[in-house]
């Protein structure tokens, strides 16, 4: 048997939540569509903060970032690079609470 949880909001709190969610969705969509999704090698290295073509190749070989290849042309997924950076972020909390 399925159980159902019911959450009750005051009207004002509900509309405030909807407003906050709308702003977040808008900001995420704006950030995503503001730039081209598929970028060249130079832009990928710039985003990652690396200079080495070999390091970029290693990230590609390890499938840590998404790419598309047609012949010798390789394009990198901007959003996958941003996800990679976010997943590898070190916060101050993690540094002080070892």
Buried (B, 14 or more C-beta within 10 A) or exposed (E): EEEEEEEEEEEEEEEEEEEEEEEEEEEEEEEEEEEEBBBEBEBBBEBBEBEEEEEBEEBBEEEBBBBEEEEEEBBBBBBBBBBBEEEEEEEEEEEEEE
